[in-house]
Amino acid sequence: MADELILITGGTGYVGSACLLHALRAGYRIRVSIRADAQAQKLKSAPWALDYLSSIDFVTVEDMTKEGAFDSALQGVNYVLHLASPTPGPSAAEPFEDTVVRPAIDGTLSILKSAYQVPSIRKMVITSSVSLIVDQDLEKAYDETTITTLNPEPPYPSVHEAYHASKVRAFQAASSFLTSSPPHFPTVFLLPSFVLGPHPLATTPTHISSPACSTFVLLAPLIGPGIPFPIAGNTVHIDDVARIHIAVLKEEKARTNELIILDSGGVEWDGAKEIVRRRFTGEVEQGLLPCEGAAETKKYKVNSGKGRELFGNWKGWEEQVEDTVNQYLELVEQEKKK
């Protein structure tokens, strides 16, 4: 794989950096698209990155929504992992159509159009979300065939609604484009649920306990007041998400417009407290993990059998909780020493 090059967008984010690290360990060369030099420095400063700097290069794409933005970045590339997309953090500003939804749509179409012109590309993977295949019916069984029929349009009542809309509408636009103009490479859509586990680039407790990171949903009831609205009880370990992003590159059964759900099964968010009280008794007694917040679970019936059949079993709920909490406590300890 030493001669195979992957372009990763969103490589300095939670999922993107985990995919990047997994790809490097698998022997790939990596090109990371960044908006500014500070993102490259952030990645280079990670302790694990030191062993791989010769296998990483960076290319600046200041505005990925512009047509042709990726033309030069994709030259010589064999595989594309497109993970860059606005996240529903507190920094997202209204109107959400302009700051969250349109960038997701236009960025996806931009990289697809550029990729059509690069004969060396063998496969593209686009990271979407399990929210693409669910709606509000909790009695319904969901899988890769139950793509939501909702067509969300502005105005959006919250940034979370806008994030859901961005995933749905970006997929609709990409799928339509791929169907009307089939590319020379297969394109696969991966649909992770709530991603939990260690963040490869986290340097402070806030990094993983703020709403900008999906681990916030797990940690908020353990260290704070909790979550004020119901949350879908579907989760997946970051290690599984990263390994499948890389494994799917060589999976011949994953064809164009293939959707694959990444989800380890339904969980009860409040159940994390019992796990933490049992496995982190001392930290609970010290008040580091008070476990006093509430988290209401929306129980969706999601079938992720296709992903399991292709890529093996998922890491379970207890391991997701334990790994996330362990990193949080390590970061708390590191911050005390500063």
C-alpha positions as CSV (number, residue, x, y, z in Angstrom):
1,M,0.0,0.0,0.0
2,A,3.0,2.3,0.1
3,D,2.3,3.6,-3.3
4,E,-1.5,4.1,-2.7
5,L,-2.6,7.7,-1.8
6,I,-5.7,8.6,0.1
7,L,-7.1,12.2,0.1
8,I,-9.0,12.8,3.4
9,T,-11.2,15.8,3.9
10,G,-12.1,16.6,7.5
11,G,-8.9,14.9,8.6
12,T,-8.5,17.1,11.7
13,G,-11.9,16.3,13.1
14,Y,-12.9,13.5,15.5
15,V,-13.8,10.8,12.9
16,G,-11.5,12.1,10.2
17,S,-8.4,12.0,12.4
18,A,-9.2,8.5,13.5
19,C,-9.6,7.4,9.9
20,L,-6.3,9.1,9.1
21,L,-4.4,7.3,11.9
22,H,-5.9,3.9,10.9
23,A,-5.0,4.5,7.3
24,L,-1.4,5.4,8.2
25,R,-1.1,2.2,10.3
26,A,-2.4,0.2,7.3
27,G,0.5,1.6,5.2
28,Y,-1.2,4.2,3.1
29,R,0.1,7.6,2.1
30,I,-2.2,10.4,3.1
31,R,-3.0,13.8,1.7
32,V,-5.1,16.0,4.0
33,S,-7.1,18.9,2.8
34,I,-7.1,21.8,5.2
35,R,-8.5,25.3,5.2
36,A,-5.6,26.9,7.1
37,D,-2.1,26.1,8.2
38,A,-3.2,25.9,11.8
39,Q,-5.0,22.7,11.1
40,A,-1.8,21.1,9.8
41,Q,0.1,22.2,12.9
42,K,-2.7,20.7,15.1
43,L,-2.3,17.3,13.4
44,K,1.5,17.4,13.3
45,S,1.6,18.1,17.1
46,A,-0.2,14.9,18.0
47,P,2.2,12.5,19.7
48,W,1.2,9.6,17.4
49,A,1.8,11.7,14.2
50,L,5.5,11.9,14.7
51,D,6.1,8.4,13.4
52,Y,4.1,9.1,10.2
53,L,5.1,12.6,9.1
54,S,6.9,11.4,6.0
55,S,3.6,9.7,4.9
56,I,1.4,12.8,5.3
57,D,1.2,15.9,3.1
58,F,-1.3,18.8,3.2
59,V,-3.1,20.7,0.6
60,T,-5.0,23.9,1.2
61,V,-8.6,24.1,0.0
62,E,-9.9,27.3,1.5
63,D,-13.5,26.9,0.2
64,M,-14.5,23.4,-0.6
65,T,-17.9,24.5,-1.8
66,K,-16.5,26.1,-4.9
67,E,-16.6,24.1,-8.1
68,G,-13.1,23.0,-9.0
69,A,-11.8,23.5,-5.4
70,F,-10.4,20.0,-5.3
71,D,-9.0,19.8,-8.9
72,S,-5.4,20.0,-7.9
73,A,-5.8,18.3,-4.5
74,L,-7.0,15.1,-6.2
75,Q,-4.1,14.7,-8.7
76,G,-2.5,11.3,-8.3
77,V,-5.0,10.2,-5.6
78,N,-6.2,6.6,-5.5
79,Y,-8.9,6.8,-2.9
80,V,-11.0,9.6,-1.4
81,L,-12.5,9.8,2.1
82,H,-14.8,12.7,2.2
83,L,-15.7,13.5,5.9
84,A,-15.6,17.3,5.9
85,S,-19.0,18.7,6.8
86,P,-20.3,21.4,9.2
87,T,-21.0,20.0,12.7
88,P,-23.9,21.1,15.0
89,G,-21.7,22.8,17.6
90,P,-22.5,26.0,19.4
91,S,-20.5,28.1,17.0
92,A,-22.9,27.4,14.1
93,A,-24.6,30.6,13.2
94,E,-28.0,31.3,11.6
95,P,-29.2,31.2,8.9
96,F,-28.4,27.5,9.2
97,E,-29.2,27.0,5.5
98,D,-26.1,29.0,4.7
99,T,-23.8,27.8,7.5
100,V,-24.6,24.1,7.8
101,V,-26.8,22.8,5.0
102,R,-25.5,24.4,1.8
103,P,-21.8,23.8,2.6
104,A,-22.5,20.1,3.1
105,I,-24.3,19.9,-0.2
106,D,-22.0,22.0,-2.3
107,G,-18.8,20.5,-0.7
108,T,-19.9,17.0,-1.6
109,L,-20.8,17.9,-5.2
110,S,-17.6,19.9,-5.6
111,I,-15.4,16.9,-4.7
112,L,-17.4,14.5,-6.8
113,K,-17.2,16.7,-9.9
114,S,-13.4,17.1,-9.5
115,A,-13.0,13.4,-8.9
116,Y,-14.7,12.6,-12.2
117,Q,-11.7,14.2,-14.0
118,V,-9.0,12.1,-12.2
119,P,-8.5,8.6,-13.7
120,S,-6.3,7.4,-10.9
121,I,-9.2,7.4,-8.4
122,R,-10.5,3.9,-7.6
123,K,-13.1,4.5,-4.9
124,M,-14.7,7.3,-3.0
125,V,-16.2,7.0,0.5
126,I,-18.6,9.7,1.7
127,T,-19.4,9.8,5.4
128,S,-23.0,10.6,6.1
129,S,-25.1,9.7,9.2
130,V,-27.6,7.1,10.4
131,S,-30.1,9.9,10.5
132,L,-30.3,9.5,6.8
133,I,-32.4,6.4,7.1
134,V,-34.6,7.1,10.1
135,D,-37.6,9.3,10.7
136,Q,-39.9,9.9,13.8
137,D,-41.5,6.4,13.8
138,L,-40.0,4.5,16.7
139,E,-42.0,1.3,15.8
140,K,-40.5,1.1,12.3
141,A,-37.5,-1.2,11.5
142,Y,-34.8,0.7,9.7
143,D,-31.9,-0.4,7.5
144,E,-30.1,0.8,4.4
145,T,-33.3,0.6,2.3
146,T,-35.3,2.9,4.5
147,I,-33.9,6.2,3.3
148,T,-35.9,9.0,4.7
149,T,-38.6,10.4,2.5
150,L,-38.4,13.7,4.3
151,N,-37.3,16.7,2.3
152,P,-36.2,19.2,5.0
153,E,-36.3,22.8,4.0
154,P,-35.5,26.0,5.9
155,P,-36.1,27.6,8.3
156,Y,-34.8,25.0,10.7
157,P,-35.9,25.2,14.4
158,S,-32.4,24.3,15.7
159,V,-28.9,23.6,14.5
160,H,-29.5,19.9,15.1
161,E,-32.4,19.9,12.7
162,A,-30.2,21.7,10.2
163,Y,-27.5,19.1,10.7
164,H,-30.0,16.3,9.9
165,A,-31.1,18.3,6.9
166,S,-27.5,18.7,5.7
167,K,-27.0,14.9,5.7
168,V,-30.3,14.2,3.9
169,R,-30.0,16.8,1.3
170,A,-26.2,16.2,0.6
171,F,-27.0,12.5,0.0
172,Q,-29.9,13.4,-2.2
173,A,-27.8,15.7,-4.3
174,A,-24.9,13.2,-4.5
175,S,-27.1,10.2,-5.3
176,S,-28.8,12.2,-8.0
177,F,-25.5,13.3,-9.5
178,L,-24.0,9.8,-9.4
179,T,-27.1,8.3,-11.0
180,S,-27.3,10.8,-13.9
181,S,-23.5,10.7,-14.5
182,P,-22.0,7.4,-13.4
183,P,-18.4,7.8,-12.5
184,H,-15.4,5.5,-13.3
185,F,-15.1,4.6,-9.6
186,P,-17.6,3.2,-7.0
187,T,-18.9,5.6,-4.4
188,V,-19.9,4.3,-0.9
189,F,-21.9,6.1,1.8
190,L,-21.1,5.1,5.4
191,L,-23.8,6.0,8.0
192,P,-22.4,6.0,11.5
193,S,-24.7,6.5,14.5
194,F,-23.4,8.4,17.6
195,V,-19.6,7.9,17.6
196,L,-17.9,7.2,21.0
197,G,-14.4,6.4,22.1
198,P,-11.0,8.3,22.2
199,H,-10.5,11.4,20.1
200,P,-7.0,11.1,18.5
201,L,-6.5,14.9,18.6
202,A,-8.1,15.8,22.0
203,T,-5.8,17.8,24.3
204,T,-8.3,19.1,26.9
205,P,-11.4,17.6,28.7
206,T,-13.5,20.3,27.0
207,H,-12.5,19.0,23.6
208,I,-14.6,15.8,24.1
209,S,-17.2,17.1,26.5
210,S,-18.5,20.1,24.5
211,P,-21.4,19.8,22.0
212,A,-19.0,20.0,19.1
213,C,-18.0,16.4,19.6
214,S,-20.4,13.4,19.7
215,T,-18.9,12.1,22.9
216,F,-20.7,15.1,24.6
217,V,-23.9,13.1,24.5
218,L,-22.3,10.3,26.7
219,L,-20.3,12.6,29.0
220,A,-23.0,15.3,29.7
221,P,-25.1,13.1,32.0
222,L,-21.9,11.8,33.8
223,I,-20.3,15.2,34.5
224,G,-23.0,17.8,34.2
225,P,-26.7,18.4,34.0
226,G,-27.4,16.1,31.1
227,I,-29.2,16.5,27.8
228,P,-32.4,18.5,27.7
229,F,-34.0,16.6,24.9
230,P,-34.3,12.9,23.8
231,I,-31.4,11.4,22.0
232,A,-31.4,8.4,19.7
233,G,-29.9,5.4,21.5
234,N,-27.7,4.2,18.7
235,T,-23.9,4.2,19.1
236,V,-20.7,2.9,17.5
237,H,-17.1,2.9,18.6
238,I,-14.7,5.2,16.9
239,D,-12.3,2.3,16.2
240,D,-15.0,0.5,14.3
241,V,-15.8,3.6,12.3
242,A,-12.2,4.2,11.4
243,R,-11.3,0.6,10.5
244,I,-14.4,0.2,8.2
245,H,-13.6,3.5,6.4
246,I,-10.3,1.9,5.4
247,A,-11.5,-1.7,4.9
248,V,-14.2,-0.6,2.6
249,L,-11.7,0.8,0.1
250,K,-10.8,-2.7,-0.9
251,E,-14.2,-4.3,-0.3
252,E,-15.4,-5.4,-3.8
253,K,-19.0,-6.0,-2.6
254,A,-19.3,-2.2,-1.8
255,R,-20.6,-0.8,-5.1
256,T,-21.6,2.6,-6.4
257,N,-24.3,4.2,-4.3
258,E,-23.9,1.5,-1.6
259,L,-25.1,2.5,1.8
260,I,-23.6,0.8,5.0
261,I,-24.9,1.5,8.5
262,L,-22.3,1.6,11.3
263,D,-24.1,0.9,14.5
264,S,-23.4,-1.5,17.3
265,G,-27.0,-1.8,18.5
266,G,-29.5,0.1,20.7
267,V,-28.4,1.5,24.1
268,E,-30.0,3.3,27.0
269,W,-28.0,6.5,27.6
270,D,-28.8,6.4,31.4
271,G,-27.3,2.9,31.4
272,A,-23.9,4.5,31.2
273,K,-24.1,5.7,34.8
274,E,-24.3,2.1,36.0
275,I,-21.3,1.2,34.0
276,V,-19.3,4.2,35.3
277,R,-20.4,3.6,38.9
278,R,-19.1,0.0,38.6
279,R,-15.9,0.6,36.7
280,F,-14.9,4.1,38.0
281,T,-16.0,3.9,41.6
282,G,-13.2,6.1,43.0
283,E,-13.8,8.8,40.5
284,V,-17.5,8.8,41.2
285,E,-16.9,9.1,44.9
286,Q,-14.4,12.0,44.3
287,G,-17.0,13.9,42.3
288,L,-15.1,13.7,39.0
289,L,-18.0,11.7,37.6
290,P,-21.0,12.6,39.7
291,C,-23.5,10.8,37.3
292,E,-26.3,13.1,38.3
293,G,-27.5,14.3,34.8
294,A,-30.4,12.9,32.9
295,A,-30.5,11.6,29.3
296,E,-33.7,10.4,27.7
297,T,-33.3,7.7,25.0
298,K,-35.2,7.5,21.7
299,K,-35.3,3.8,20.9
300,Y,-34.8,3.3,17.1
301,K,-34.8,-0.2,15.7
302,V,-31.8,0.0,13.4
303,N,-30.5,-3.1,11.6
304,S,-26.8,-2.9,10.9
305,G,-26.4,-6.5,9.7
306,K,-24.9,-5.6,6.4
307,G,-22.0,-3.8,8.0
308,R,-21.4,-6.7,10.5
309,E,-21.5,-9.2,7.6
310,L,-19.0,-7.3,5.6
311,F,-16.6,-6.2,8.4
312,G,-17.2,-8.3,11.5
313,N,-18.6,-7.5,14.9
314,W,-18.7,-4.2,16.6
315,K,-17.1,-3.1,19.9
316,G,-19.9,-3.1,22.5
317,W,-21.6,-0.4,24.7
318,E,-19.4,-1.0,27.8
319,E,-16.2,-0.7,25.8
320,Q,-17.5,2.5,24.2
321,V,-18.3,4.0,27.6
322,E,-15.1,2.8,29.3
323,D,-12.8,4.1,26.5
324,T,-14.5,7.5,26.3
325,V,-14.5,8.0,30.1
326,N,-10.9,6.8,30.4
327,Q,-9.8,9.5,27.9
328,Y,-11.8,12.2,29.7
329,L,-10.1,11.3,33.0
330,E,-6.7,11.2,31.4
331,L,-7.3,14.7,30.0
332,V,-8.5,16.0,33.3
333,E,-5.3,14.7,35.0
334,Q,-3.1,16.3,32.3
335,E,-4.9,19.6,32.7
336,K,-4.2,19.5,36.5
337,K,-0.5,19.2,35.8
338,K,-0.3,22.3,33.5
